[in-house]
Each structure stands twice: as C-alpha cells, then as structure tokens.
Amino acid sequence: MIGRFPRRTMDGHFEQARTLFLEGVAHYQAGRFSGAEQKFAAALALVPGRASVLTNLGAVRLKLGRAEEALAVLQEALRLEPGNAEALGHCATALAELGRLEEAVATFDRALAADDRPAAPWMLRGTALRELGRGEEAAASFRQALARGGDAELLGYYLASVQEAQPPARPPRQYVEALFDRYAGEFEQHLVQGLDYHAPRVLAQRLAAQQRTWEHALDLGCGTGLCGPLLRPLARRLTGIDLSAGMLEKAAALRVYDELRQADVVEFLAAGEGSFDLVVAADVFIYVGALDEVFAALARRMPSGGTFCFTVEESARQPLELRPSLRYAHSEGHVRELSQRHGFRIVHAERRPVRTEQRQPIPGLFLWMERT
C-alpha cells in the first residue's frame, strides 16, 4: 500500500484527490476495503493516470477478491511506471490468483529486481513456485522471506510442505482462519462441483443406515454446513464449530444447527465440557495435523457406544505428512494405532478418493468408530 501522494500541481482537483487518496489509505489500513476502493476510485477520477492511485486501487481490489479488475488497473500503473516495485508485486499476486503462475513468478522476479527488501514478495513468489511443483526453488524463496523478517511460523509451515522434514504438528491458526474466511462465499461450489467432493454424503449414509437417533451430534469443523442438513434428522441436538467466521455465517443461514461456535477444533475439544454421542469430521483433519490431542479429548467427551466418523487423506509414506497442497495426510496404520490407544473401535473403514484435483483422485480413508 502506497501511503504517499506525489505533489505535482497545486490546483483544487489535486488537493481534493490527495484528500480522497489519504482517506482511502486510512480505510485500507483499518480493513474497510470497500470504503477504500470508493476513495481511490474517486481520487483517480480527479487525477487520471496517477500510478500511485492505480496501484492502491489494484491492491484493494485484490483484497476484495476481484483479481481480474485488480490486474487491469495494475497493468495500467505499470505502463506509466514500469519499474514500480509495489505495482509489480501486486500485479504478480493478481496473476497468481488467476492461475497464471508462470507469469506471476516472472513478475515477482521483476518486482524483486526493483526492490528485494520486503519479505512478502519472496513469500508469495515461493507460494507460486510451490503450486508449480518447483519445491526447491520455493524453499529458497521462503528462506529469503524468513531472512527478511517474514512470519516465522507461517514460513516454517510453507517450508515443511516442500521439504522432506518433520512437519509441524498443527498449521498456523491465522493461515486456516484466513483461508476459509476468504473462500467462504465460493467454498461449496468449488468443493462439490469442482472437486467432486462427497465426504458428507458418504459418512451420513452409513450413519442413517443404523436407524438410530443420537442425543447430541457435533459437526467438527462444520464449514458452511455441508454436513448439517444430513445430520439434522439423525440427532436431537446439533452443534457445529469452525474457526472461520465467514464459514459460520453461511452455516447459520441453513437454520439446521442448534448452536454454532467459532473455535479451534483442538482447543474446543480440550477446553470444553459436556458430551457428544455423535462426532463427525468431514475433510477436517487435513487442516488439523497431529490427531493425538483430538482423540484424547474425544475419549473424555464421548460416552461408551458413541459414534465417531471422519475422513483423512491417506499417506503411504509416513504417519503424518504435510503435502505441497498445504494439507495433512495420515497413514492408515497411524489412525488405527490412535484409535486403539484412546479407546475407539473401528466399525467400518473404506479406502476411496476424498476429492478430485487436476483430474486426479486424492486417496482417502473413511472411518466409522465406536467409543468403547
């Protein structure tokens, strides 16, 4: 975000535009992105062709999730100032969000040639390289970001996803929360239609076949509520928890949950009271990581005879694996060992894809367990 407005003229339009520009910066810094966009657009109307205004307008449109529109104004800024490092960085980010990853990397390189001091372009460049499958280059870029004071926890997580190293036990909370807040609006369409996602239906069908009514069901990591309508007929009370406020807003609109809570999965289970005789976690543990605390907490909060069903991406390499997708995978042997150690009996297990990505099925495990 450019906070200065170059002084070139002293006419009334300039002063009005400068005021609008600075108001836009204040809105942006306060997280009021729609207000910031209005101010920058109004400033641009008064002083067309000002690269600083175009750059900030592009930056805020990126924040609003409108990468195509952001790219258009950023490219206009670069026609005026081809070496503008900030405009180049935002332009590269827009290209990456549009899936134009090779162009994004090349543009990040131009931005860093102009100014290699900020950590953010190095981190975003590494992310684009990771998505291209260029793990060694991605790791080098993440290390450059670390050396420049980038977020150590987040960059450590990114590095572990592209290196043969012991993965962190859990992802950074801010990463998961920001990821799902950002994609809450398009999450269901992308997951169900784009990725052939069917975990809630598969889990719920086997539950429904038991012809049983549970007292209190917990939809663990409920997201936008894909499981909610399927679980509602099976339980007298239904609670959903999720870390993302954006996701919970969508889930609340369904009006099928008795209670919705914004909380970290592990922290909620470890700190709370009360019991659940049905716990469902559809495609949740890929963003949780190590499951020891989850199983231990559920063992305390589930009565004997309670049902616990969930999915994981299956790892054939190690008990816990962090993949370049930034999702965790668990081996079948590891899950079985956890269930035995914490007092759960596997009633049924299926090996089947959890989703399709780039036309390739992602191997998964579907498990239904009973608390002994």
C-alpha positions in Angstrom: 0.0 0.0 0.0 1.5 3.3 -1.1 0.8 6.0 1.5 2.2 9.0 -0.3 0.6 11.1 -3.0 3.3 12.8 -5.1 2.9 16.6 -5.2 3.0 17.9 -8.7 0.4 20.5 -9.0 -1.5 22.7 -6.6 -4.9 23.1 -8.2 -8.2 22.3 -6.4 -8.6 19.0 -8.1 -5.2 17.9 -6.9 -5.9 18.8 -3.3 -9.3 17.1 -3.4 -7.8 14.0 -4.9 -5.0 14.0 -2.3 -7.5 14.1 0.5 -9.5 11.2 -1.0 -6.3 9.2 -1.5 -5.3 9.6 2.1 -8.8 8.8 3.3 -8.5 5.6 1.1 -5.2 4.7 2.8 -6.9 5.1 6.2 -9.8 2.9 5.2 -7.4 0.3 3.8 -5.3 0.2 6.9 -8.4 -0.3 9.0 -9.6 -3.2 6.9 -12.5 -1.2 5.4 -11.7 -2.3 1.8 -15.0 -1.3 0.1 -14.6 2.2 1.5 -11.0 2.3 0.4 -11.9 1.4 -3.1 -14.5 4.1 -3.3 -12.0 6.7 -2.1 -9.3 5.6 -4.5 -11.7 5.5 -7.5 -12.9 9.0 -6.7 -9.3 10.2 -6.5 -8.5 8.6 -9.8 -11.4 10.3 -11.5 -10.0 13.7 -10.5 -6.4 12.9 -11.4 -6.4 10.2 -14.1 -3.1 8.5 -14.9 -1.6 8.7 -11.4 0.4 5.5 -10.8 0.2 5.6 -7.0 -3.6 5.8 -7.1 -3.9 3.0 -9.7 -1.5 0.8 -7.6 -3.6 1.3 -4.4 -6.8 0.7 -6.3 -5.4 -2.6 -7.6 -4.2 -3.6 -4.1 -7.7 -3.0 -2.6 -9.4 -4.9 -5.4 -7.1 -7.8 -4.6 -8.3 -7.7 -1.0 -11.9 -7.7 -2.3 -11.2 -10.8 -4.3 -11.5 -9.2 -7.7 -8.2 -10.2 -9.3 -9.2 -9.5 -12.9 -10.2 -5.9 -12.1 -7.1 -5.5 -10.0 -4.8 -6.8 -12.8 -6.3 -4.3 -15.3 -5.5 -1.2 -13.2 -2.1 -2.5 -12.0 -1.1 -3.1 -15.6 -2.1 0.5 -16.4 0.1 1.7 -13.5 3.0 -0.3 -14.9 2.6 1.3 -18.3 3.1 4.6 -16.5 5.9 3.4 -14.2 7.4 0.1 -15.5 9.8 -0.2 -12.6 7.2 0.4 -9.8 8.1 -2.4 -7.3 4.8 -2.2 -5.4 2.7 -2.3 -8.6 4.8 -5.2 -9.9 4.3 -7.1 -6.6 0.5 -6.6 -6.6 0.4 -7.5 -10.4 2.2 -10.7 -9.7 -0.2 -11.5 -6.9 -3.2 -11.0 -9.2 -1.6 -13.2 -11.8 -1.1 -15.9 -9.2 -4.7 -15.7 -8.0 -5.9 -16.1 -11.6 -3.8 -19.2 -12.0 -1.3 -17.6 -14.3 1.6 -18.9 -12.2 4.5 -18.8 -14.7 3.7 -15.1 -15.4 3.3 -14.5 -11.7 6.8 -15.8 -10.9 8.3 -13.8 -13.7 6.6 -10.6 -12.4 7.7 -11.3 -8.9 11.2 -11.5 -10.2 10.8 -8.1 -11.8 9.4 -6.7 -8.5 12.3 -8.1 -6.5 14.9 -6.8 -9.0 13.4 -3.4 -8.3 13.4 -3.9 -4.5 14.3 -7.1 -2.9 14.0 -5.9 0.7 10.3 -6.8 1.6 9.6 -10.3 2.8 6.1 -10.5 1.3 7.1 -10.8 -2.4 9.6 -13.5 -1.6 6.9 -15.5 0.3 4.3 -15.0 -2.5 6.8 -16.0 -5.1 7.6 -19.1 -3.1 3.9 -19.9 -3.0 3.5 -19.7 -6.8 6.6 -21.9 -7.2 5.2 -24.4 -4.8 1.9 -24.6 -6.7 4.0 -25.2 -9.9 5.7 -28.1 -8.2 9.1 -26.4 -8.1 9.8 -27.3 -4.5 13.5 -26.5 -4.2 13.0 -23.0 -5.8 10.0 -22.5 -3.5 12.1 -23.4 -0.4 14.8 -21.0 -1.4 12.3 -18.2 -1.8 10.7 -18.9 1.6 14.1 -18.8 3.2 14.7 -15.4 1.6 11.4 -14.2 3.2 12.5 -15.6 6.6 15.8 -13.7 6.3 13.9 -10.5 5.7 11.7 -10.9 8.9 8.7 -12.7 7.4 6.3 -14.6 9.7 8.5 -17.5 11.1 5.5 -19.8 12.0 3.8 -19.4 8.6 7.0 -19.7 6.6 8.1 -22.7 8.6 4.8 -24.4 7.6 5.4 -23.5 4.0 8.9 -24.8 4.1 7.8 -28.1 5.6 5.4 -28.6 2.8 8.1 -28.6 0.1 10.9 -30.4 2.1 11.5 -33.9 3.4 11.3 -32.8 7.1 9.2 -33.4 10.2 6.0 -31.4 9.6 4.7 -29.1 12.3 2.1 -30.7 14.5 -0.5 -28.1 13.5 -0.9 -25.4 10.9 -0.7 -21.8 11.9 -4.2 -20.7 13.2 -4.1 -17.5 11.2 -3.5 -19.4 8.0 -6.5 -21.7 8.4 -8.8 -18.9 9.5 -7.8 -16.5 6.7 -8.0 -19.3 4.1 -11.6 -20.2 4.9 -12.8 -16.7 5.6 -11.6 -15.7 2.1 -13.2 -18.6 0.3 -16.4 -18.9 2.3 -18.6 -17.4 -0.5 -17.4 -19.9 -3.2 -16.4 -22.8 -1.0 -19.4 -25.1 -1.6 -19.5 -24.6 -5.4 -15.7 -25.1 -5.7 -15.6 -28.2 -3.4 -18.7 -30.0 -4.5 -18.9 -29.2 -8.2 -15.2 -28.5 -9.0 -13.6 -31.2 -6.9 -16.3 -34.0 -6.9 -16.4 -33.8 -3.1 -18.8 -36.2 -1.4 -17.5 -37.0 2.1 -20.6 -35.6 4.0 -22.9 -37.8 2.0 -20.8 -40.9 2.3 -20.4 -40.5 6.1 -24.1 -39.7 6.7 -25.4 -42.6 4.6 -23.8 -45.2 6.8 -25.0 -43.3 9.9 -28.6 -43.2 8.6 -28.5 -46.9 7.8 -28.2 -47.6 11.6 -31.7 -46.3 12.1 -30.6 -44.6 15.3 -31.2 -41.2 16.9 -28.3 -39.7 18.7 -28.8 -37.3 21.6 -26.1 -34.6 20.7 -24.2 -34.5 17.5 -21.0 -32.4 16.9 -20.2 -31.3 13.4 -16.5 -30.8 13.9 -15.1 -28.1 11.5 -18.6 -27.6 10.1 -17.6 -25.0 7.5 -20.5 -23.7 5.5 -22.7 -26.6 6.8 -22.5 -29.2 4.2 -23.0 -31.9 6.8 -25.7 -30.1 8.7 -28.8 -31.0 6.7 -27.7 -34.6 6.6 -27.1 -34.8 10.3 -30.1 -32.9 11.4 -32.6 -35.8 11.1 -30.2 -38.1 13.0 -29.8 -36.1 16.2 -31.9 -34.4 18.8 -29.3 -31.6 19.2 -26.7 -30.5 16.6 -23.7 -28.3 17.4 -21.3 -27.0 14.8 -17.9 -25.5 15.4 -15.4 -23.9 13.0 -12.5 -21.5 13.1 -13.8 -19.3 10.2 -16.4 -16.6 11.0 -17.2 -16.4 7.2 -17.9 -20.1 7.1 -20.1 -20.0 10.2 -22.2 -17.2 8.7 -23.0 -19.4 5.8 -23.8 -22.4 8.1 -26.1 -20.2 10.2 -28.2 -19.3 7.2 -29.2 -23.0 6.9 -31.0 -22.9 10.2 -30.3 -26.5 11.0 -27.8 -26.1 13.9 -28.9 -25.7 17.5 -25.6 -24.0 18.2 -22.7 -22.7 16.2 -19.4 -21.8 17.8 -16.3 -20.1 16.4 -13.3 -22.1 17.8 -10.2 -24.0 17.0 -11.1 -27.7 16.8 -8.4 -28.9 19.2 -8.9 -26.1 21.7 -12.7 -26.5 21.7 -12.4 -30.3 22.4 -9.7 -29.9 25.1 -11.3 -27.0 27.0 -15.0 -27.6 26.8 -17.4 -29.5 28.9 -20.4 -31.7 28.0 -20.6 -34.8 25.9 -21.4 -35.8 22.3 -22.6 -39.2 21.3 -22.0 -38.5 17.6 -19.0 -36.6 16.3 -18.5 -36.1 12.5 -15.4 -34.6 10.9 -15.7 -34.5 7.1 -12.5 -33.3 5.4 -11.4 -31.5 8.6 -8.2 -33.3 9.8 -6.3 -32.2 6.6 -6.2 -28.8 8.3 -5.6 -30.1 11.9 -2.4 -32.1 11.6 -1.5 -34.3 14.5 -4.6 -36.1 15.9 -3.3 -37.3 19.3 -5.0 -34.4 21.2 -8.2 -34.8 19.2 -8.5 -38.5 20.0 -7.6 -37.9 23.7 -10.2 -35.1 24.1 -12.9 -37.1 22.3 -12.2 -40.0 24.6 -13.1 -37.8 27.5 -16.2 -36.2 25.9 -17.8 -39.2 24.3 -19.8 -41.8 26.2 -19.4 -45.5 25.6 -21.2 -46.5 22.5 -20.8 -43.1 20.9 -20.0 -42.8 17.2 -17.1 -41.0 15.7 -16.7 -40.9 11.9 -14.3 -38.9 9.8 -12.2 -38.7 6.7 -8.4 -38.2 6.1 -6.2 -38.0 3.1 -4.2 -41.2 3.1 -0.4 -41.1 3.3 1.6 -44.1 2.1 4.8 -42.5 3.2 4.7 -41.7 6.9 2.3 -41.5 9.8 1.8 -37.7 9.4 2.7 -35.9 6.2 2.4 -32.3 5.2 1.9 -32.1 1.4 2.7 -29.3 -1.1 -1.1 -28.7 -1.2 -0.6 -27.5 2.4 -2.9 -30.3 3.6 -2.0 -33.0 6.0 -2.3 -36.7 5.2 -2.4 -39.6 7.7 -1.4 -43.3 7.2 -4.0 -46.0 7.9 -1.7 -47.6 10.4 -1.3 -44.4 12.4 -5.1 -43.8 12.6 -5.6 -47.4 13.7 -3.0 -47.0 16.4 -4.6 -43.8 17.6 -8.0 -45.4 17.8 -6.7 -48.4 19.8 -4.7 -46.2 22.2 -7.7 -43.9 23.0 -10.5 -46.4 23.3 -12.2 -46.4 19.9 -13.1 -49.5 17.9 -13.2 -49.3 14.1 -16.6 -50.5 13.0 -16.1 -49.8 9.3 -13.3 -48.4 7.1 -13.3 -47.6 3.3 -10.4 -46.6 1.1 -11.8 -44.2 -1.5 -11.0 -40.8 -3.1 -11.9 -37.8 -0.9 -11.9 -35.4 -3.9 -10.5 -34.9 -7.4 -7.8 -32.4 -8.2 -6.3 -31.7 -11.6 -8.3 -34.7 -12.8 -6.5 -36.9 -10.3 -8.3 -38.7 -7.4 -6.9 -37.9 -4.0 -6.7 -41.2 -2.0 -8.5 -41.1 1.3 -9.8 -43.1 4.2 -13.4 -43.0 5.5 -13.7 -44.4 9.0 -16.6 -45.1 11.4 -15.7 -45.8 15.0 -17.4 -46.6 18.3 -16.3 -45.4 21.7 -15.6 -48.5 23.8 
